[in-house]
């Protein structure tokens, strides 16, 4: 048993971090180490604000969701519409929409076409980011080496890797020209994740450190859930939707989501953690349990490194 994309949970442990950058389309699936998730779980830390679990929910997967096999060797439970498992060749569809560290969404095929901004600028993007880079805050961001990760007629997503760390910038066009629309840092790694439908709230999960270790015979997985969106710090309770669980011959993917609470404006004091036990449609076996809703692909491995260090 083991856990994929970060550390191992149950099934086979996959620590394949050193891999070359493929130029395949569709992009081949790869696994990254799952150590961070396990370390967090082992330390007993909560997912979100750090509050202690307050509500325990029993699993309702088998009672309210049908089990189907979309293709040979794949068992699927739930219908959140989040998880798209790799095909028999270990590849995802190139038009699959993904996010990374809050940036995106963008199609998976974008990884095969990351080009320097100074070579593919559609006209006006370089000028649009200059005011920010010249500002007091912007002087601490990389001044050059930006690449186009994805672009449309209305938006351009830029990325740069300096000293192994990723940074992002968004540029938008409302019809009157390109404008800088925000910047964010992504850290040394940026693991691609499936995209949630806008109609539901994303819910993150980690293994529940209070539960016994997983084995190949495990048919239940204890997790700790935390709602991502701002909901005034409300507990999930009966807003929790049946999870989506997809088991292939080698991996297990799990996605959790909640119904959006009534209202239009919410504060963000931090959401409480919720223990939950998910029932697998089959024993875990030696499958890799993928953390969160990650694909097992690290964007950092596809972004060319820039030699210039950050301004000091």
C-alpha positions as a Markdown table, in Angstrom:
| # | Residue | x | y | z |
|---|---|---|---|---|
| 1 | Unk | 0.0 | 0.0 | 0.0 |
| 2 | Unk | 1.2 | 3.5 | -0.5 |
| 3 | Unk | 0.3 | 7.1 | -1.3 |
| 4 | Unk | 1.3 | 8.9 | -4.4 |
| 5 | Unk | 2.0 | 12.6 | -5.3 |
| 6 | Unk | 3.3 | 13.5 | -1.9 |
| 7 | Unk | 3.8 | 10.8 | 0.8 |
| 8 | Unk | 2.5 | 7.3 | 1.2 |
| 9 | Unk | -0.8 | 6.5 | 2.8 |
| 10 | Unk | -1.8 | 3.1 | 1.7 |
| 11 | Unk | -0.9 | 0.9 | -1.2 |
| 12 | Unk | 2.6 | 1.3 | -2.7 |
| 13 | Unk | 4.9 | 4.2 | -1.6 |
| 14 | Unk | 6.0 | 6.1 | -4.6 |
| 15 | Unk | 8.9 | 8.4 | -4.1 |
| 16 | Unk | 9.8 | 9.0 | -7.7 |
| 17 | Unk | 10.9 | 12.7 | -7.6 |
| 18 | Unk | 13.7 | 12.7 | -10.1 |
| 19 | Unk | 12.3 | 12.5 | -13.6 |
| 20 | Unk | 13.0 | 14.2 | -16.8 |
| 21 | Unk | 10.6 | 16.6 | -18.4 |
| 22 | Unk | 8.6 | 14.8 | -21.1 |
| 23 | Unk | 7.3 | 16.6 | -24.2 |
| 24 | Unk | 4.4 | 14.3 | -24.8 |
| 25 | Unk | 0.8 | 15.3 | -25.8 |
| 26 | Unk | -1.2 | 14.1 | -24.0 |
| 27 | Unk | 1.0 | 14.6 | -21.0 |
| 28 | Unk | 2.0 | 11.4 | -19.3 |
| 29 | Unk | 1.0 | 10.9 | -15.7 |
| 30 | Unk | 3.8 | 10.9 | -13.2 |
| 31 | Unk | 3.9 | 10.4 | -9.4 |
| 32 | Unk | 5.5 | 12.8 | -7.0 |
| 33 | Unk | 6.3 | 12.1 | -3.4 |
| 34 | Unk | 3.6 | 12.2 | -0.9 |
| 35 | Unk | 5.7 | 13.0 | 2.2 |
| 36 | Unk | 4.1 | 16.3 | 3.1 |
| 37 | Unk | 0.6 | 15.0 | 3.5 |
| 38 | Unk | 1.8 | 12.1 | 5.6 |
| 39 | Unk | 4.0 | 14.4 | 7.7 |
| 40 | Unk | 1.1 | 16.6 | 8.4 |
| 41 | Unk | -1.1 | 13.7 | 9.3 |
| 42 | Unk | 1.6 | 12.1 | 11.5 |
| 43 | Unk | 2.0 | 15.4 | 13.4 |
| 44 | Unk | -1.8 | 15.6 | 14.0 |
| 45 | Unk | -2.1 | 19.0 | 12.4 |
| 46 | Unk | -5.4 | 20.0 | 10.9 |
| 47 | Unk | -6.0 | 21.1 | 7.4 |
| 48 | Unk | -7.3 | 24.6 | 7.6 |
| 49 | Unk | -7.3 | 27.1 | 10.4 |
| 50 | Unk | -5.8 | 24.6 | 12.9 |
| 51 | Unk | -9.0 | 24.2 | 14.9 |
| 52 | Unk | -9.7 | 20.9 | 16.4 |
| 53 | Unk | -12.2 | 18.5 | 14.8 |
| 54 | Unk | -15.7 | 19.3 | 16.0 |
| 55 | Unk | -18.1 | 17.1 | 14.0 |
| 56 | Unk | -17.8 | 13.5 | 12.9 |
| 57 | Unk | -19.7 | 12.4 | 9.9 |
| 58 | Unk | -20.4 | 8.9 | 8.9 |
| 59 | Unk | -19.8 | 7.8 | 5.4 |
| 60 | Unk | -22.8 | 7.8 | 3.0 |
| 61 | Unk | -21.0 | 6.9 | -0.2 |
| 62 | Unk | -22.4 | 3.4 | -0.8 |
| 63 | Unk | -25.9 | 4.4 | 0.3 |
| 64 | Unk | -26.3 | 7.4 | -2.0 |
| 65 | Unk | -24.0 | 6.9 | -4.9 |
| 66 | Unk | -23.9 | 4.2 | -7.6 |
| 67 | Unk | -20.8 | 2.3 | -8.4 |
| 68 | Unk | -19.7 | 2.1 | -12.0 |
| 69 | Unk | -16.7 | 1.0 | -14.1 |
| 70 | Unk | -16.0 | 3.5 | -16.8 |
| 71 | Unk | -13.4 | 1.2 | -18.3 |
| 72 | Unk | -11.7 | -2.1 | -17.5 |
| 73 | Unk | -10.0 | -2.0 | -14.1 |
| 74 | Unk | -11.6 | 1.3 | -13.0 |
| 75 | Unk | -14.2 | 1.5 | -10.3 |
| 76 | Unk | -15.9 | 4.8 | -9.7 |
| 77 | Unk | -18.1 | 6.0 | -6.9 |
| 78 | Unk | -19.8 | 9.4 | -6.7 |
| 79 | Unk | -20.6 | 12.0 | -9.4 |
| 80 | Unk | -19.0 | 15.3 | -8.3 |
| 81 | Unk | -17.4 | 15.6 | -11.7 |
| 82 | Unk | -14.0 | 16.4 | -10.4 |
| 83 | Unk | -11.7 | 13.4 | -11.0 |
| 84 | Unk | -10.6 | 12.3 | -14.5 |
| 85 | Unk | -8.4 | 9.2 | -14.1 |
| 86 | Unk | -5.5 | 8.5 | -16.5 |
| 87 | Unk | -6.1 | 6.1 | -19.3 |
| 88 | Unk | -4.6 | 2.6 | -19.6 |
| 89 | Unk | -1.4 | 4.2 | -21.0 |
| 90 | Unk | -1.1 | 6.4 | -17.9 |
| 91 | Unk | -2.0 | 9.5 | -19.8 |
| 92 | Unk | -4.5 | 12.3 | -19.2 |
| 93 | Unk | -6.5 | 14.0 | -21.9 |
| 94 | Unk | -4.6 | 17.1 | -23.1 |
| 95 | Unk | -7.7 | 19.4 | -22.8 |
| 96 | Unk | -8.2 | 18.4 | -19.1 |
| 97 | Unk | -8.5 | 21.7 | -17.1 |
| 98 | Unk | -6.2 | 21.8 | -14.1 |
| 99 | Unk | -5.1 | 24.4 | -11.4 |
| 100 | Unk | -1.8 | 24.9 | -9.6 |
| 101 | Unk | -1.4 | 26.7 | -6.3 |
| 102 | Unk | -4.6 | 28.7 | -6.9 |
| 103 | Unk | -3.5 | 29.7 | -10.5 |
| 104 | Unk | -5.6 | 28.7 | -13.4 |
| 105 | Unk | -7.5 | 26.9 | -14.6 |
| 106 | Unk | -5.5 | 26.0 | -17.7 |
| 107 | Unk | -5.5 | 22.9 | -20.0 |
| 108 | Unk | -2.9 | 20.2 | -19.3 |
| 109 | Unk | -1.6 | 20.6 | -22.8 |
| 110 | Unk | -0.2 | 24.0 | -21.7 |
| 111 | Unk | 2.7 | 22.2 | -20.1 |
| 112 | Unk | 4.1 | 21.3 | -23.5 |
| 113 | Unk | 4.0 | 24.8 | -24.8 |
| 114 | Unk | 5.6 | 27.1 | -22.1 |
| 115 | Unk | 7.5 | 29.8 | -24.0 |
| 116 | Unk | 9.4 | 33.0 | -23.0 |
| 117 | Unk | 7.2 | 36.1 | -22.8 |
| 118 | Unk | 9.6 | 38.1 | -24.9 |
| 119 | Unk | 9.2 | 35.6 | -27.7 |
| 120 | Unk | 5.4 | 35.1 | -27.7 |
| 121 | Unk | 4.0 | 38.3 | -26.3 |
| 122 | Unk | 0.7 | 38.8 | -28.1 |
| 123 | Unk | 1.3 | 42.6 | -27.9 |
| 124 | Unk | 1.1 | 44.7 | -24.8 |
| 125 | Unk | 1.6 | 42.1 | -22.0 |
| 126 | Unk | 5.2 | 43.0 | -21.3 |
| 127 | Unk | 4.2 | 46.7 | -21.0 |
| 128 | Unk | 1.2 | 45.7 | -18.8 |
| 129 | Unk | 3.3 | 44.1 | -16.1 |
| 130 | Unk | 6.0 | 46.8 | -16.0 |
| 131 | Unk | 4.1 | 49.2 | -13.6 |
| 132 | Unk | 3.7 | 46.4 | -11.1 |
| 133 | Unk | 7.4 | 45.4 | -11.4 |
| 134 | Unk | 8.4 | 49.0 | -10.9 |
| 135 | Unk | 6.3 | 49.4 | -7.8 |
| 136 | Unk | 7.5 | 49.1 | -4.2 |
| 137 | Unk | 6.0 | 45.6 | -3.9 |
| 138 | Unk | 7.0 | 44.6 | -7.4 |
| 139 | Unk | 10.7 | 45.2 | -6.9 |
| 140 | Unk | 10.8 | 42.0 | -4.8 |
| 141 | Unk | 9.4 | 39.9 | -7.7 |
| 142 | Unk | 11.5 | 38.5 | -10.5 |
| 143 | Unk | 12.1 | 41.3 | -13.0 |
| 144 | Unk | 12.7 | 39.0 | -16.0 |
| 145 | Unk | 12.5 | 35.4 | -17.2 |
| 146 | Unk | 8.7 | 35.3 | -17.3 |
| 147 | Unk | 7.1 | 32.7 | -19.5 |
| 148 | Unk | 3.6 | 32.3 | -20.9 |
| 149 | Unk | 1.9 | 29.3 | -19.3 |
| 150 | Unk | -1.5 | 29.8 | -20.9 |
| 151 | Unk | -3.2 | 32.6 | -22.9 |
| 152 | Unk | -6.6 | 33.4 | -24.3 |
| 153 | Unk | -7.9 | 36.6 | -25.9 |
| 154 | Unk | -8.9 | 37.8 | -22.4 |
| 155 | Unk | -6.3 | 36.4 | -20.1 |
| 156 | Unk | -2.6 | 35.5 | -19.9 |
| 157 | Unk | -1.1 | 33.4 | -17.1 |
| 158 | Unk | 2.7 | 34.0 | -16.7 |
| 159 | Unk | 5.1 | 31.9 | -14.7 |
| 160 | Unk | 8.8 | 32.2 | -13.8 |
| 161 | Unk | 11.1 | 29.9 | -11.9 |
| 162 | Unk | 14.0 | 31.5 | -10.0 |
| 163 | Unk | 16.2 | 29.7 | -7.6 |
| 164 | Unk | 13.8 | 26.8 | -7.8 |
| 165 | Unk | 10.8 | 28.8 | -6.7 |
| 166 | Unk | 7.8 | 29.5 | -8.9 |
| 167 | Unk | 5.9 | 32.8 | -9.2 |
| 168 | Unk | 2.8 | 33.7 | -11.2 |
| 169 | Unk | 1.3 | 36.8 | -12.7 |
| 170 | Unk | -2.2 | 37.3 | -14.3 |
| 171 | Unk | -2.8 | 39.7 | -17.1 |
| 172 | Unk | -6.3 | 40.5 | -18.4 |
| 173 | Unk | -7.8 | 42.3 | -21.3 |
| 174 | Unk | -11.3 | 43.8 | -21.0 |
| 175 | Unk | -11.2 | 45.1 | -24.6 |
| 176 | Unk | -9.3 | 48.3 | -23.8 |
| 177 | Unk | -5.9 | 46.7 | -23.6 |
| 178 | Unk | -3.8 | 44.4 | -21.3 |
| 179 | Unk | -3.8 | 45.1 | -17.6 |
| 180 | Unk | -1.8 | 43.5 | -14.7 |
| 181 | Unk | -4.4 | 41.6 | -12.7 |
| 182 | Unk | -2.5 | 40.0 | -9.8 |
| 183 | Unk | 0.6 | 38.1 | -8.7 |
| 184 | Unk | 1.2 | 35.0 | -6.5 |
| 185 | Unk | 4.0 | 32.8 | -5.3 |
| 186 | Unk | 3.8 | 29.0 | -5.8 |
| 187 | Unk | 6.8 | 27.7 | -3.8 |
| 188 | Unk | 9.3 | 25.1 | -5.0 |
| 189 | Unk | 6.7 | 22.7 | -6.2 |
| 190 | Unk | 3.3 | 23.2 | -7.7 |
| 191 | Unk | 1.3 | 20.0 | -7.9 |
| 192 | Unk | -1.5 | 20.1 | -10.5 |
| 193 | Unk | -5.0 | 19.5 | -9.3 |
| 194 | Unk | -8.3 | 18.7 | -10.8 |
| 195 | Unk | -10.8 | 21.6 | -11.2 |
| 196 | Unk | -14.0 | 21.7 | -9.1 |
| 197 | Unk | -17.3 | 22.7 | -10.7 |
| 198 | Unk | -18.3 | 26.3 | -9.8 |
| 199 | Unk | -21.6 | 25.0 | -8.3 |
| 200 | Unk | -20.0 | 23.3 | -5.3 |
| 201 | Unk | -17.4 | 24.2 | -2.7 |
| 202 | Unk | -14.1 | 22.4 | -2.7 |
| 203 | Unk | -13.2 | 20.4 | 0.5 |
| 204 | Unk | -9.6 | 19.4 | 1.2 |
| 205 | Unk | -8.6 | 16.3 | 3.0 |
| 206 | Unk | -5.7 | 14.7 | 4.8 |
| 207 | Unk | -5.4 | 11.3 | 6.5 |
| 208 | Unk | -6.8 | 11.3 | 10.0 |
| 209 | Unk | -3.8 | 10.8 | 12.3 |
| 210 | Unk | -6.2 | 9.3 | 15.0 |
| 211 | Unk | -7.1 | 6.4 | 12.7 |
| 212 | Unk | -5.0 | 3.2 | 12.4 |
| 213 | Unk | -2.5 | 2.9 | 9.6 |
| 214 | Unk | -3.9 | 1.7 | 6.3 |
| 215 | Unk | -3.2 | -1.8 | 5.0 |
| 216 | Unk | -3.8 | -3.6 | 1.7 |
| 217 | Unk | -7.0 | -5.0 | 3.3 |
| 218 | Unk | -8.4 | -1.5 | 4.2 |
| 219 | Unk | -11.9 | -0.7 | 2.8 |
| 220 | Unk | -12.3 | 2.4 | 4.9 |
| 221 | Unk | -10.1 | 5.6 | 4.9 |
| 222 | Unk | -10.4 | 8.0 | 7.8 |
| 223 | Unk | -9.7 | 11.6 | 6.7 |
| 224 | Unk | -10.0 | 15.1 | 8.2 |
| 225 | Unk | -11.9 | 17.5 | 5.9 |
| 226 | Unk | -11.8 | 21.3 | 5.6 |
| 227 | Unk | -13.9 | 23.5 | 3.4 |
| 228 | Unk | -11.8 | 25.8 | 1.1 |
| 229 | Unk | -14.2 | 28.6 | 0.4 |
| 230 | Unk | -15.1 | 31.3 | 2.9 |
| 231 | Unk | -18.4 | 30.3 | 4.7 |
| 232 | Unk | -18.3 | 32.4 | 7.9 |
| 233 | Unk | -16.5 | 29.6 | 9.7 |
| 234 | Unk | -19.5 | 27.3 | 9.5 |
| 235 | Unk | -19.2 | 23.5 | 10.0 |
| 236 | Unk | -19.9 | 21.4 | 6.9 |
| 237 | Unk | -22.4 | 19.1 | 8.6 |
| 238 | Unk | -25.2 | 18.0 | 6.2 |
| 239 | Unk | -23.9 | 20.3 | 3.4 |
| 240 | Unk | -21.2 | 17.6 | 2.7 |
| 241 | Unk | -21.9 | 15.8 | -0.6 |
| 242 | Unk | -21.1 | 12.1 | -1.2 |
| 243 | Unk | -17.4 | 11.8 | -2.1 |
| 244 | Unk | -16.1 | 10.9 | -5.5 |
| 245 | Unk | -13.8 | 7.9 | -5.3 |
| 246 | Unk | -12.0 | 6.5 | -8.4 |
| 247 | Unk | -10.0 | 3.3 | -8.1 |
| 248 | Unk | -7.8 | 2.2 | -11.0 |
| 249 | Unk | -5.6 | -0.8 | -11.0 |
| 250 | Unk | -2.7 | 1.2 | -9.5 |
| 251 | Unk | -4.2 | 4.4 | -7.9 |
| 252 | Unk | -7.0 | 5.7 | -5.7 |
| 253 | Unk | -8.3 | 9.3 | -6.2 |
| 254 | Unk | -10.7 | 10.9 | -3.7 |
| 255 | Unk | -12.5 | 14.2 | -4.0 |
| 256 | Unk | -14.8 | 15.8 | -1.4 |
| 257 | Unk | -17.1 | 18.8 | -1.8 |
| 258 | Unk | -19.9 | 20.7 | 0.0 |
| 259 | Unk | -23.0 | 22.5 | -1.0 |
| 260 | Unk | -22.7 | 26.3 | -1.0 |
| 261 | Unk | -24.5 | 27.7 | 2.1 |
| 262 | Unk | -27.3 | 30.2 | 1.6 |
| 263 | Unk | -26.1 | 33.8 | 1.2 |
| 264 | Unk | -23.9 | 35.9 | -1.1 |
| 265 | Unk | -21.2 | 37.3 | 1.1 |
| 266 | Unk | -19.2 | 35.4 | 3.7 |
| 267 | Unk | -16.3 | 36.2 | 6.1 |
| 268 | Unk | -13.1 | 34.1 | 6.3 |
| 269 | Unk | -12.3 | 33.4 | 10.0 |
| 270 | Unk | -11.1 | 29.9 | 9.1 |
| 271 | Unk | -13.3 | 26.8 | 8.8 |
| 272 | Unk | -13.5 | 24.0 | 11.3 |
| 273 | Unk | -12.0 | 20.5 | 10.5 |
| 274 | Unk | -14.4 | 17.6 | 10.2 |
| 275 | Unk | -13.4 | 13.9 | 10.7 |
| 276 | Unk | -14.9 | 11.6 | 8.1 |
| 277 | Unk | -14.7 | 7.9 | 7.1 |
| 278 | Unk | -14.9 | 7.1 | 3.4 |
| 279 | Unk | -15.8 | 3.6 | 2.3 |
| 280 | Unk | -13.9 | 2.2 | -0.7 |
| 281 | Unk | -15.8 | 0.1 | -3.2 |
| 282 | Unk | -12.9 | -2.4 | -3.0 |
| 283 | Unk | -10.0 | -3.2 | -0.7 |
| 284 | Unk | -7.1 | -0.8 | -1.1 |
| 285 | Unk | -4.6 | -3.4 | -2.1 |
| 286 | Unk | -1.2 | -2.1 | -3.3 |
| 287 | Unk | -2.7 | 0.9 | -5.0 |
| 288 | Unk | -1.2 | 4.4 | -4.5 |
| 289 | Unk | -3.5 | 6.8 | -2.6 |
| 290 | Unk | -3.2 | 10.1 | -4.4 |
| 291 | Unk | -3.3 | 13.1 | -1.9 |
| 292 | Unk | -6.0 | 15.7 | -2.2 |
| 293 | Unk | -7.2 | 16.0 | -5.8 |
| 294 | Unk | -3.7 | 15.9 | -7.3 |
| 295 | Unk | -2.8 | 14.4 | -10.6 |
| 296 | Unk | 0.7 | 13.5 | -9.6 |
| 297 | Unk | 2.3 | 16.1 | -12.0 |
| 298 | Unk | 4.6 | 18.9 | -10.7 |
| 299 | Unk | 4.4 | 22.1 | -12.8 |
| 300 | Unk | 7.9 | 23.1 | -11.6 |
| 301 | Unk | 9.4 | 20.3 | -13.7 |
| 302 | Unk | 8.1 | 21.9 | -16.9 |
| 303 | Unk | 9.0 | 25.6 | -16.3 |
| 304 | Unk | 12.5 | 26.5 | -17.5 |
| 305 | Unk | 14.7 | 27.8 | -14.8 |
| 306 | Unk | 15.9 | 31.5 | -14.9 |
| 307 | Unk | 19.4 | 32.2 | -13.7 |
| 308 | Unk | 18.8 | 35.6 | -12.3 |
| 309 | Unk | 18.1 | 35.6 | -8.6 |
| 310 | Unk | 15.4 | 37.7 | -6.8 |
| 311 | Unk | 16.1 | 41.4 | -6.2 |
| 312 | Unk | 17.5 | 42.2 | -2.8 |
